[in-house]
C-alpha cells in the first residue's frame, strides 16, 4: 500500500503536485520514483509512475517538434462541455462516424491506419457542444509500445472526460472490445463503474484540508482520510467523496494510479449484420467485460443510431447545466455553467469567480433543485441540470 511510503517519498510527491511545467513535473516525478520503496504494495504505483514519466518525455519531445514545425502533434486542447476520445481498431469506421457527429472532415478511406493524428470536431447536444476527438487506431500491445503512437493515444484517453469505443460488427467485435479494454486497463484506465468516486481539488482559496462527504466511507472515518492527507503534507486540498469509498480508493485518487472513465460502446456497421447478431454482441460485452456499459448500435451508412449518441454522452459526462441570472434581470444567461453532477452553489460561485466566496450572502434558485421558484439557499445547496441561479453578495456591484 502506498500509505507505507516514507516521509522522503511523500515530500517528493508533494513537489510533483506543486510543479507547473512538464519539465518540472518530469524532474519531480523521477525523484519521487527513486524514493518509492520496492515491495508488493507499491507495484501499481511504480508502474503508474513509469508510464507517467514516459508520457511526460513524449510531451516534451512533441513540444520540440511543434517549435521546429516538424513531426505529428498529439496535443488537443479541450473545448466544449466535455472531451470525448474516440478509440477503436483500424477500419472500425471512426472517421465516418466523426463526420456524421461533428463539423470535422477527416479523410475516410478503405486503407488501414489512414488516421495518423488526432482529429477533433464539435458535436451539438441541445444548447451545448461536446468535443469529439478521433484517435489513430490502437492494436494489441499498444500500451506496451507495439506501435509508436499507442501510449500517446492512451495518454489522450487518460485526459479525456468520456471514452467512446467504436467496434466494427463485421470483424470479431467481441475480440476487438476485449483488446481495447485490456489496453486501457494496462494504461491504468478503468471502464468499470466503481462503487464510488473521489474528487481531489487543490486551490489557494482552501485553507488546510476540506473533506466533503456526499457518500459513505467503508472501514474508515473522515479522520482517517484527514490523517492520510496530513501524512503526505497535502494542504490546500478539497476531497469530495461520492458513493461507497474505501481509504484505498481515496489514496488511488491522490496518487492517480488508476482513473475511471465513463464509456460509450458504439457497435458500428450494423447495416452489414443482422439485428439479432448486433444485439447478441451488445449482450456479450455487458456480460463478459463491462456490465454497466452504455451501448449504441449504429450504421453511419443508413444513419441508424447516430442521433442517440449525443444524449448518451451527456448522461455519461455526468454534468449539469446551470444558468446564471443577474439580480432583477428577467432572463438568465443563454450560455450555461457546466458543472459535475452533485456540484453545489459553492462550486458554481467558484466557477464564476473564486474570490466571490468571501463576499457571498445567499443565492436564489429556480429550477429542478428548488423547493419553490426563487428559493433562498446557501453554499451547500446541491444544483441540478436546468437550474437558474442568482448570486447575492455583501458588496454592491460584485
N, C-alpha and C positions, 0 to 999 in steps of 0.2 A: 504493500500500500504506500502511495506517495506521502501519507501522513508521517511516515518514518524518515522523511528527508531531513538531513542535518541542517543546522542553522545556516551554514555556509551556502547550501543549495537553495534554501528559501530566499536568502538575500540576493542570490544571483537571479532567481526568478522575478523578484521584485524589480530588479534592474531591467529585465526584459520587458516587463509590463510598462515601465516608465519610458522605454525607448520610443522615439518618434519616427526615425528614418529607417529604411530597410537595412542600411549599413550598421546602424546602432543595434537594431534587433538581432542581426546576424552575429555580431560580436558577443552580445549579451547571451544569446542562446547557446553559442559554442562554449562559453564559460559555464553556463548552467549545466550543460550536458556533461562536462568534465567533473562537475561536483555531485552528480547523481550516483549514489552507490549502486553497485551491480548486485541485484538479488531478484528473486521471482516477482516480488511485489512491484518492482519498477520496470518490468519488461515492456509493458504497454506504453509507459511514459517515455522510456528511452526510444522506442520505435517511433512514437509521435514526434519527438524532438529531432530525430534523424530526418524524417520526412519534411519537417518544417524548415530545417537548415537547407535541405536540398531545394525546397520551393523558393526560399529567400535568395539563394545563389542564382537560381534561374531568373528570378525577378530582377536582380541586379544586372545579370547578363543581358536581359531584354532591354533594360534602360539604356545600356551602352549601345545596343543595336538601334534603338529608336533615335538616339542622338546622332548616330552615324548615317541614319536613313537606310539601313540595310536590315535584312532579317524579317521574321514574321512576329508581329506583336500579338500577345495573348491577353493584354490588359484591356478590360472592358469596364468603363466607369458606369456605376449603377445609375439608372434613371427610372422614373415612374414610381408606382406604389410598391413594387417588389420586382426582384430579378429572378427570372426563370431560366434555368440552364437545360437545354435540350440535349440529351445523351442517347447514343444508340450505336449499333454496329453499322458498317458500311452498307449502303443500298437499302436502309430501313425507310427511306422516304422523308428524312428530316428537312431537307431543303424545300421540297414541295409543300410540306406542312407549314414551314415558316412563311412561305409565300402566301398561303391560304389564311394564316392567322394575323399577319402583320403587313406593314408597308415595305418590308425588306424585299430585295430582288436577288436572292442568292442564285448561283448557277445550278441548274438542275440537269443531271447527266446520268447516263447508264454506266459511266466509267467509275469503278470503285475509287474511294478516297478522293473524290473531287474537291470536297471542302477541306482546305488546308489551314484555315484560321477561323476563329470565332466570328460569326456574323450576327449582329444584333438587329432587332426590329421591335416596334411598339405595337402591342395588342390592346385593343379597347375593351373595357368592361363598364357599361353604363357611363358614369362620369369620371372614370379614372383610366389610367393606362398601366399595363404591365410591360416590362422589358423582357423579351424572349430572345435568348441567345442560342443559336445553333453552334454546336462544337464539332470539331473534327471527330471522325469515328474512333471508337475505342475497340480494342481487341483483347483477347485473353492475355493476361500478364502486363497490362498497361500500367498498373500501379507499381510494378517492379522494373519498369523501363523497357518493355518489349517493343515499344515504339517511342520515338523521341518526344512526341507531344503528349504522351499518356499522362505523365504526372502533372503537366500544365493544365490539361483538361480537367483532371480530378481536383486541381487547385481551384479552378473556376467553380466546380461543383461545391467545394467547401465554402466558398464565398457567397454563393447564391442563396436565395431565400426559399426557392422551391425547385425540385428536380423533376423533369419530365423525361421518362424513359420511353423512347419510341422503338417499338418492336415490329419487325416485319412478319406478318402472319404466314407468309408463304415459305419461310425458311427456318425451320426448327425454332419456333418462337419461345418455347419454354427454356431451351438451351440458351438462347440469347439473354433472356431475363436472368437466368442463373449466373451467367458470366458477368453481366453488368452489376448485379447486386454484390457479387463476390469482390469485384474490383473496387467498388465503393467501400465495402467493409474493410478491405485491406488498407485503404487510404484513411481509415478512421471515420467514415461517414456512414451512419446508421439510418436505414429507411423504415425500420420497425418502430411504430409509435411507442414511446416509453410511457410508464405509468404516470410520470410527472415530468416537469421541466424546471430548470433553474436558470434564471437570467442574472448575470453578473454585470453590473454597470459601474464604471469609475467616473467620478466627477469631482471637480474642485469645490462644488457647492455642497457636497456631502461631508459632514464632519464626523470622523470616526467610522463606525460600522453601522449600517442600517439594514435590518432584516425585515422583509415584508412577507408574512406567512399567509398565502392565499390558498393553501392546501394542507397537507398533513405530513409531518416528519415521522419516518419509520425507524424505530430503535435508536432514536437520538432526540435531543432537545434543541431549542433555539440557542441555548447557552453553549452546546457542543459545536454548533455552526460558528458561533462567535469566536470560540476558542481556536477553531481551525483557522479562521481568518487572522486572528491575532498572532497565532504561531508563525504565519507567513508574513507578518507585518503588513497586512493588507488593510490600509485605512483609506478613507475617502471612497468607500465602496458601498453600493446598494445591492443586496441579494434578494431577488423575488422568487418565491417558491410556489409552484402550482402543482396540483395533483398530489400523488404519493411519491415522496422523495426520501432517499437514504443519505447518510453522511457521505458515502462514496459517490453518490450522484452529484452532490454539491462539489466535492473535490474534483470530479471529472470536468465539471463546468468551469472551475477555477483554472485547472491546468490544460483545458481544451484538448484532452487526449481523444475524446470521441464526441462527435457532434451529430445531432439528429436533424435530418432534413425531411420535410413532408414531400411525398412523391405522388405524381400522377403517372399512371401507365397508359400509354396510347398504343393500342393494338391496331396497326396500320395495314392498309391494302386489303380491307375487308371485302372489296369487290372481287377478289381472286379466290376466296374461300367461302365455304357455306356458313350460314349464321350459327348453325349448331357447333361447328368446329371452333369458331371465334369465341362463343360462349364457354365452351369446354376449356379453352386456353385460359380465359379470364378466371375460371373457377380453379384451375390447377395452380395458377400463380398465387392466388389467395391462399389456397390450401397448403402449398409447399414452401412458399417464400415470404409473402407479405400479407398476413391475414386481414389487415385493415386497409389494404390498398384501394385507392380510387382508380377505377379503370374506365377508359372510354374506347369504344370500338369505332374506328374511323375508316373512311375511304376518301382521300383527297380528290380522287378522280371523279367520284359521284357526289362529293360534298356532304357525305354522311358523317354525322357525329362531330364535325369540326366546330360547329357553333356551341357545343356543350362544354368545350374546353375552357373558355374564359370564366364561366360561372364556377367550374370546379377549381380552377386556380385561385379564384377569390376565396373560396372556402378553405383551401389548403394553406393559403398565405396567412390565415388566422389573424386578419386585420379588421379594423373597424374604421369607418369614415365619420369624422366629427367636424361639423361646420361651425365656424366662429361667427359671432354677431356683435357688432358694436352696440353699446348701450343706446337705447332709444331708436335704434335703426329697425325698420320694418322687415328687412330681409337679411338672411345670413350670407356669408361669402359663398360664391359658386364653387370655389376650389376647397375641398375638404382637407383637414389634417389627417394623415394616415398614421394610425396607432396600432400597436399589437392588441389583440383581444385581451380583455382583462385590465386594460390601462385605466388609470384614474384621472380625475381632474388635475391632480398634480403633474402627471405625465404630460397632459395637454398644455398646461401652463409652461412647463419647461420646454416643450417643443416650440411654443410661440416665442418665448424669450426667458431664459433661465433665471435672470435676476428679478423677474416679476414675482417670484415666490415670496420674497421678503416683504412685498407690498400687497400681497393677496388679502382680500377681505372676505369675499364669498363668490360663488358663481351661480348663475341661473341656468337651468337646463330644460330644454324642450325635447321631447322625443321618447324613444322606447325605454330609456332608463329612468325617466322622471315619473314620479307618482302622480303629478299633475303638471300642466303646462307652466313653465317658468319657476319650477321648484328651486328653492334656495338650497345649495349643497356646499359641502366643504371639500377639502383637497382629497379626501379618501373615497369620494363617490366614484363608483365604477361606471364607466361610459359604455354605451352600446352603439352599434352601427346605425347611422342616421341621426344621432343626437345633434342638437344645436346648443352651443354653449356661449354664454355671455360672462365675461370676467369682470368682476368689480374689485378695485384696489383702494388702498387707503390714501393714495395720492392722485389728485386730479390730473388727467392727461396721460396717465400711464395705464 
